[in-house]
Amino acid sequence: MQKEIVTTKRAPAIPGIPYSPAVKIGQLLFISGQVGDNPKSDVKTQTRQVLEKIKALLEEAGTSLSNVVKCTVFLANMDDFASMNEVYREYFGENPPARACVEVSRLFSDLKVEIESIAYVP
């Protein structure tokens, strides 16, 4: 199997950083940690931006949020857990993917949330 790099203008890579926004191999899609666009916005806004980027990468690879099987959520402050979950629930609904959520000491550009995910591509 050969890996395929997945990119989209709706979820651009951060310039100068050596990573791929998403990598597809076989029927699996690995999406790198996605972050919001403005560190001054609240965690709900950032979570929505992150999930829209993930959605865009999924669509570019030919799949959707319903096929996400695992997410890892990184929060700069665990006090934002309930607010992040409120938005997260809007995107994943009744049958959310497996997930881990951890508090980290600092995120890129002092953002509040970063989410990485793994999805099935039918």
N, C-alpha and C positions, 0 to 999 in steps of 0.2 A: 504494500500500500504506500501511496505517496501522499504526503501532506499537502494541503492546499491552504494558502493564506487568504483569509476573507477580510475585505475592507469595504467601507462605505463612507461617503461624504457625510452621512448623518451621524457617524460615530468615528471621527477621524483619530488617527494615532497622534500622540503627543510628539511634536517635532523634537528631534535630537535624542529621543530615548529608544534604545534598541529592543523593541518588542513588536509583536504582531497583535492587532486588535482581536483577531480570532484565528484559530487554526482548525481546519477540518481534516479528519483522517478517518477513512471508512465512513461509518454512519454516526460518528461522534463529532461534536463541535465544542471546542474549548474556547471560551471567551475570557480574555484577559480582564483584570480588574478595571472597571469603568468608573469614572468619577464625574461629578457635576462640573459646571462651567464657571461658577462664581463662589468663592469661599465665604462671601458675605451673605449669601442667601441662606435661608433656614434649611433644616434637614429634610423637611417634606419636599421642598423645591428641588434640592439636590438629589433626593431619592428618585423623584419623578424623572429628572434629566438622565440619571444613570439607567433607569429601566427603559427609557425610550431609546437610549443608545444600544442597550442589550437587544431590545426588540428589533432595531434596525439591522444589527449584525445577524440575528437569527433569520430575518426575512431575506437578507442577501444570500444566506447559505441555503435557503429553501426550506426553512422550518419556522416554528413559532414558539411563543411563550408556553403553550400547552405541552411542548416536548422538552422543556427544561427539566432535568432530573436532579440537579444539585446546584446550590448556590452557597457561596461563602460571603458573608456580609462583614465588613470591617467598619466599626464606628469609632470616631474620635472620642465620643463620650457616651457611655451606656445609658445616660439619662435620656438620650434621644431614641431609645429602643422602641417605645410605644409610638412615637411619631413616625419613625421609619416604617414600622409594621403597618400602620394605617394605610400608607401609600402602597407598600409591598402587597398587601391584601387586595387592593384594587386591581393589580396586574395579574396575580396568580389565583385569586378566587378560592373555590372549594377544594381543589386538589393541588395544593402547592408542592413544589419540589422539596426534596430533602435539603436541610440547610444547617449551617453553623453560623453563629454570630459572635464576634469577639470585639472587645475594646482594644484599640491600639494606641500607642503613645502619640503617634503623629501620622497624618496622611499627606500625600502629595499636595503641595500648595496650601496646606492647612485646611483642606476640605473636611467635611463632616462625615461622609460616607463613601465607601467604595464597595462594589459588588463584582465578584467573578462568578462565572457559571459554566455548567456543562450541559449540553443538550443532545438529544437524539435527532438525527436527520433521516426521515423516512425515505 
